């Protein structure tokens, strides 16, 4: 009987490779142009011989600054959001394992033993008063045979959820690396602004003290003194403002890394940070399909296809099988013998006649597929826009930096000449004050544009799918 059960179970396992009612998946056409935008805002990236394709740039190579690399590694080790994403992957993997196990029968074994001493009045002469009996049972409880692929479709759906979750973890890692680098660069820029503000305050305080002494000897007017006080007060306010901003930048960086970043790893200014590598983006826009968030969206779309298979299978009969065998013996060595035994085979067929919930579930599954398709297409379009925006910034930011540098140099010379004219009594201090304000704003604008350029390089690397494993 045992052999008969084994052959029966093996036959049912072979049936697991039967039909599936899930529709065949075909990758949708990407709803974006084949090439990146062209025009005055976009440079010819293929003309840059020093640029490298994102696919050939590891995270360690792209971020050339060693201190920034250490900070990124700290974030990858300690960031709670990334850790949560990894735990979600483990949960999805476990759920997939549970769903996959439904394809196979669950075999239960039960053993029991008893020992009884009978009264001498109840036994025949020469018969032993002590009776020992042992029982062993082996059974399969309510195992559904997957003739129409219902369980297999559920398993496929769970697999796609797991794969999508894993891609979401990769996407979270890319976003984390990008954000850490951007905050690190912003901290460097704000520290440079703070240095500029302190330098401006010192210069303006010295000018104010000089004009104050000239006023005391009757050379300067009170109006000159009041005008000289204005940039001093403004610079003092800016010192307080940038001191606060720098502290907030450090707080943001500490949150991203999950720990306090040592001072020796922090940038002293923006100029002290080695810039990231140049990126070659002269690829087809189809390269976006390798972004983990888009891959995750496609896995969810595939899961929606599998869910349709599950909903379709609900219209067909569900066949469950309960099988058990048992043996009993008063001899331990005869447990698997043929002294006594039982064998049972109980198939159960559930035939759907009409169930409104089944039809509703089928309509829901089709709607879910359409939703997943729209989400997949939107993810591709969003990615295309992100890359196009980054390319537009890269195509114009160098011109902005160059123009701002020229402006800063011109205003600095204007400030020098205005100071010289005022010292000779040719002009009023108002010209000096205007020139100083223009110089201060031009210097801050130059720092801001240099930051925009570096941050955009990081963003472009991330939106093209770099920064992962």
C-alpha positions in Angstrom: 0.0 0.0 0.0 2.9 2.3 0.7 4.2 1.8 -2.7 0.8 2.5 -4.3 0.6 5.8 -2.4 4.1 6.8 -3.5 3.3 6.2 -7.2 0.0 8.1 -6.8 1.7 11.1 -5.3 4.4 11.1 -8.0 1.7 11.1 -10.7 0.1 14.1 -9.2 3.4 15.9 -9.0 3.9 15.4 -12.7 0.5 17.1 -13.3 1.9 20.3 -11.8 3.5 21.0 -15.1 0.1 21.4 -16.7 -1.7 24.3 -18.2 -1.7 27.9 -17.0 -4.5 30.4 -17.7 -2.4 33.5 -17.3 -2.1 35.6 -20.5 1.2 35.6 -22.3 3.3 38.6 -21.3 4.8 40.9 -24.0 7.0 43.8 -23.0 5.1 47.1 -23.9 6.7 49.6 -26.3 8.4 52.4 -24.4 6.3 55.6 -24.7 9.4 57.8 -25.2 11.5 58.9 -28.2 14.5 56.8 -29.2 17.0 59.6 -28.7 17.5 62.3 -26.1 16.4 65.9 -26.8 18.5 68.1 -29.1 18.8 71.8 -29.2 20.6 74.8 -27.9 20.3 73.6 -24.3 21.9 70.2 -25.0 25.6 69.7 -25.7 27.0 66.9 -28.0 28.1 64.4 -25.3 29.8 62.2 -27.9 32.3 65.0 -28.5 33.7 64.8 -25.0 36.6 62.2 -25.2 37.0 62.2 -21.4 33.5 61.1 -20.6 32.7 57.5 -19.7 29.4 55.5 -20.1 27.4 55.0 -16.9 27.5 51.3 -17.4 31.3 51.3 -17.2 31.4 53.5 -14.1 31.3 51.9 -10.7 30.3 54.0 -7.7 33.9 54.0 -6.4 35.2 55.3 -9.7 32.6 57.9 -10.3 33.0 59.5 -6.9 36.6 60.4 -7.1 36.8 62.1 -3.6 38.0 59.6 -1.1 36.3 61.3 1.9 33.0 61.3 0.1 33.4 57.6 -0.7 33.8 56.9 3.0 30.7 58.9 3.9 28.7 57.0 1.3 29.9 53.6 2.7 28.8 54.8 6.1 25.3 55.5 4.7 25.1 52.1 3.0 26.0 50.4 6.2 23.8 52.4 8.6 20.9 54.1 6.8 17.6 52.9 8.3 15.6 53.5 5.1 17.9 51.3 3.1 17.9 48.7 5.9 14.1 48.8 5.8 14.2 48.2 2.1 16.4 45.2 2.6 14.0 43.8 5.2 11.1 44.2 2.8 13.1 42.1 0.3 13.5 39.4 2.9 9.8 39.4 3.7 8.9 39.2 0.0 11.3 36.3 -0.4 9.7 34.5 2.5 6.2 35.1 1.1 7.3 33.7 -2.2 8.6 30.6 -0.5 5.2 30.2 1.3 3.3 30.5 -2.0 5.6 28.2 -3.8 5.2 25.5 -1.2 1.5 25.3 -2.0 2.4 23.4 -5.2 3.6 20.4 -3.1 1.8 18.2 -0.7 2.3 18.5 3.0 3.0 15.0 4.4 2.3 14.4 8.1 3.5 11.5 10.2 1.9 10.5 13.5 3.2 7.8 15.9 1.7 6.4 19.1 2.4 3.6 21.5 0.7 2.0 24.4 1.5 -0.6 27.1 -1.3 -2.4 29.0 -1.2 -4.9 31.9 -4.4 -7.1 31.9 -6.0 -8.9 34.8 -5.2 -12.6 35.1 -8.9 -13.3 35.1 -9.3 -11.9 31.6 -6.6 -13.9 29.8 -6.1 -17.5 28.8 -3.6 -19.7 30.5 0.0 -19.1 29.1 -1.0 -15.7 27.5 1.1 -12.7 28.5 -0.6 -10.3 30.9 1.4 -7.3 29.3 0.2 -6.0 25.9 2.3 -3.5 23.9 0.9 -1.8 20.8 2.5 0.7 18.4 0.8 2.8 15.6 2.2 4.9 12.8 0.2 7.1 10.5 1.3 8.9 7.3 -1.0 11.2 5.4 -1.5 14.1 3.0 -4.1 16.6 4.2 -6.2 18.5 1.7 -3.6 18.9 -1.1 -5.0 20.9 -4.0 -3.9 19.5 -7.4 -3.1 22.5 -9.6 -4.8 21.3 -12.8 -5.6 24.8 -14.1 -2.5 26.7 -12.8 -4.2 28.7 -10.0 -1.5 28.0 -7.4 1.2 28.3 -10.0 -0.1 31.8 -11.0 -0.2 32.8 -7.3 3.4 31.6 -7.1 4.4 33.6 -10.2 2.7 36.7 -8.8 4.6 36.3 -5.5 7.9 35.8 -7.4 7.3 39.1 -9.3 6.5 40.9 -6.1 9.7 39.6 -4.6 11.7 40.7 -7.7 10.0 44.1 -7.8 10.8 44.6 -4.1 14.5 43.7 -4.7 14.6 46.2 -7.5 13.0 48.8 -5.2 15.9 48.1 -2.8 18.4 48.8 -5.5 16.5 52.0 -6.5 16.5 53.1 -2.8 20.3 52.5 -2.7 20.9 54.6 -5.8 18.7 57.4 -4.3 20.6 57.2 -1.0 24.0 57.4 -2.7 22.9 60.3 -4.8 21.3 62.2 -1.8 24.4 61.7 0.4 26.7 63.0 -2.4 24.4 66.1 -3.0 24.1 66.9 0.7 27.9 66.5 1.1 28.5 68.9 -1.8 25.9 71.3 -0.5 27.7 71.3 2.9 30.9 72.1 1.1 29.3 75.0 -0.7 27.6 76.4 2.4 30.9 76.2 4.3 32.5 78.1 1.5 29.7 80.7 1.7 30.3 80.9 5.4 34.0 81.6 4.8 33.1 84.2 2.2 30.7 85.9 4.7 33.4 86.0 7.4 35.9 87.4 5.0 33.4 90.0 3.8 32.6 90.9 7.4 36.2 91.4 8.3 36.7 93.6 5.2 33.7 95.7 5.9 34.5 96.0 9.6 38.0 97.3 8.7 36.4 99.8 6.2 33.9 101.0 8.8 36.7 101.5 11.4 38.7 103.5 8.9 35.8 105.7 8.0 34.9 106.1 11.6 38.3 107.4 12.4 38.2 109.7 9.4 34.8 111.0 10.6 36.3 111.7 14.1 39.0 113.9 12.5 36.5 115.7 10.3 37.6 114.1 6.9 34.5 111.9 6.4 30.8 112.7 6.9 28.3 111.0 9.2 26.5 109.8 6.1 29.6 107.9 5.1 29.8 106.3 8.5 26.1 105.2 8.3 26.6 103.8 4.9 29.7 101.9 6.0 27.7 100.4 8.8 25.1 98.8 6.5 27.4 96.1 4.9 28.8 95.3 8.4 25.3 94.6 9.8 24.3 92.6 6.7 27.5 90.5 6.9 26.9 89.8 10.6 23.3 88.6 9.7 24.7 86.4 6.9 27.3 84.9 9.2 24.5 83.8 11.6 22.4 82.5 8.7 25.1 80.4 7.1 26.2 79.1 10.5 22.7 77.8 10.9 22.6 76.4 7.4 25.9 74.6 7.8 24.6 73.0 11.1 21.5 71.8 9.3 23.5 70.4 6.4 25.5 68.4 8.9 22.3 67.2 10.6 20.9 66.0 7.3 24.2 64.2 6.4 24.2 62.5 9.8 20.6 61.3 9.3 21.5 59.9 5.9 24.5 58.1 7.2 22.8 56.8 10.3 25.6 58.1 12.5 27.7 61.2 13.2 30.1 61.8 10.4 33.7 62.6 11.8 34.9 66.1 11.2 37.9 64.9 9.2 35.6 63.4 6.6 33.6 66.7 6.1 34.5 69.1 3.3 36.1 72.4 4.3 34.7 74.1 1.2 33.5 73.2 -2.3 36.9 73.6 -3.9 38.3 70.9 -1.6 36.1 68.2 -3.0 37.4 66.2 -6.0 34.6 66.5 -8.7 32.9 63.4 -9.9 33.8 61.9 -13.3 32.3 63.1 -16.5 29.5 60.9 -17.9 28.9 59.9 -21.4 25.2 59.8 -22.1 25.2 59.4 -25.9 23.1 56.2 -25.7 19.7 55.3 -26.9 16.9 56.2 -24.4 16.1 52.5 -24.3 19.0 52.3 -21.7 16.4 53.7 -19.2 14.8 50.2 -19.2 17.7 49.1 -17.1 16.9 51.5 -14.3 15.8 49.5 -11.2 12.6 51.5 -10.6 11.5 50.7 -14.2 12.5 47.1 -13.8 10.4 47.0 -10.6 7.4 48.5 -12.4 7.8 45.8 -15.1 7.8 43.1 -12.5 4.7 44.5 -11.0 3.1 44.4 -14.5 4.1 40.8 -14.9 2.6 40.0 -11.5 -0.6 41.6 -12.7 -0.6 39.1 -15.7 -0.1 36.2 -13.2 -3.0 37.5 -11.1 -5.3 37.3 -14.2 -4.3 33.6 -14.4 -5.4 33.1 -10.8 -8.7 34.8 -11.4 -9.4 32.8 -14.6 -8.6 29.5 -12.8 -11.2 30.3 -10.2 -13.9 29.6 -12.9 -12.7 25.9 -13.1 -13.0 23.1 -10.6 -10.6 22.8 -7.7 -9.6 19.3 -6.9 -8.2 18.5 -3.4 -6.8 15.2 -2.2 -6.6 13.7 1.2 -4.6 10.5 1.5 -3.5 8.5 4.6 -1.9 5.2 5.5 -1.5 3.6 8.9 0.0 0.5 10.4 -0.4 -1.1 13.8 1.5 -3.9 15.5 2.2 -5.3 18.9 5.8 -5.8 17.9 8.2 -2.8 17.4 9.9 -4.6 14.6 6.6 -5.0 12.8 5.8 -1.4 12.5 6.1 -1.4 8.7 5.0 -5.0 8.3 1.6 -6.2 7.0 0.1 -7.4 10.3 -2.5 -4.7 10.2 -2.8 -1.5 8.2 -5.2 1.0 6.7 -5.1 3.1 3.5 -7.5 5.8 2.5 -7.9 8.0 -0.6 -10.4 10.8 -0.5 -10.5 13.2 -3.5 -12.7 16.3 -3.3 -13.9 18.3 -6.2 -15.3 21.9 -5.8 -17.2 22.9 -9.0 -18.1 26.6 -9.3 -21.6 27.2 -10.5 -22.0 30.9 -10.1 -20.2 33.2 -7.8 -20.4 37.0 -8.2 -17.2 37.4 -6.3 -15.3 35.3 -8.9 -16.5 37.5 -11.7 -15.6 40.6 -9.7 -12.2 39.3 -8.9 -11.6 38.6 -12.6 -12.6 42.2 -13.5 -10.4 43.5 -10.8 -7.4 41.5 -12.1 -7.9 43.0 -15.6 -8.1 46.5 -14.1 -5.0 45.8 -12.1 -3.1 44.9 -15.2 -4.1 48.2 -16.9 -3.1 50.1 -13.8 0.3 48.4 -13.7 0.7 49.1 -17.4 0.1 52.8 -17.0 2.4 52.9 -14.0 5.1 51.2 -16.0 4.7 53.7 -18.9 4.7 56.6 -16.5 7.9 55.4 -14.8 9.6 55.4 -18.2 8.4 58.8 -19.1 9.4 60.2 -15.7 12.9 58.8 -16.1 13.2 60.3 -19.6 12.2 63.7 -18.3 14.7 63.4 -15.4 17.6 62.6 -17.8 16.6 65.3 -20.2 16.5 67.9 -17.5 19.9 66.8 -16.3 21.3 67.0 -19.8 19.8 70.5 -20.2 21.6 71.6 -17.1 24.9 70.1 -18.2 24.6 71.7 -21.6 24.2 75.2 -20.2 25.9 75.3 -16.7 29.4 75.6 -18.0 28.5 78.8 -19.9 26.8 80.1 -16.7 29.9 79.4 -14.6 32.1 81.0 -17.2 29.9 84.1 -17.4 29.6 84.3 -13.6 33.3 84.1 -13.2 33.9 86.9 -15.7 31.2 89.0 -13.9 32.8 88.3 -10.5 36.2 89.5 -11.9 34.7 92.6 -13.4 32.8 93.5 -10.2 36.0 92.9 -8.1 37.9 95.3 -10.2 35.0 97.8 -10.0 35.1 97.5 -6.2 38.9 98.1 -6.2 38.6 101.2 -8.3 35.7 102.6 -6.3 37.7 102.2 -3.1 40.6 104.0 -4.8 38.4 106.9 -6.0 36.8 107.3 -2.6 40.2 107.4 -0.9 41.3 110.2 -3.2 38.1 112.1 -2.5 36.9 111.8 -6.1 33.7 109.9 -5.4 31.4 109.2 -2.4 31.2 106.1 -0.4 27.9 105.2 -2.0 29.9 104.0 -5.1 32.0 101.7 -2.9 28.9 100.3 -1.1 27.2 99.5 -4.4 30.3 97.8 -5.8 30.8 95.8 -2.6 27.2 94.6 -2.7 27.6 93.5 -6.3 30.8 91.7 -5.6 29.4 89.8 -2.6 26.3 88.7 -4.7 28.5 87.7 -7.6 30.8 85.6 -5.4 27.8 83.9 -3.9 26.3 83.3 -7.3 29.6 81.7 -8.5 29.6 79.3 -5.6 26.0 78.4 -6.2 26.6 77.7 -9.9 29.6 75.5 -9.2 27.4 73.6 -6.8 24.7 73.2 -9.4 27.3 71.8 -11.8 28.6 69.2 -9.4 25.2 68.2 -8.1 23.9 67.8 -11.6 26.7 65.4 -12.4 25.6 63.3 -9.5 21.9 63.5 -10.5 22.7 62.5 -14.1 24.6 59.5 -12.9 21.7 58.4 -10.7 18.9 59.0 -13.2 20.8 57.0 -15.8 20.8 54.0 -13.4 24.2 54.3 -11.9 25.2 54.1 -8.3 23.8 50.6 -7.6 25.6 47.5 -6.7 
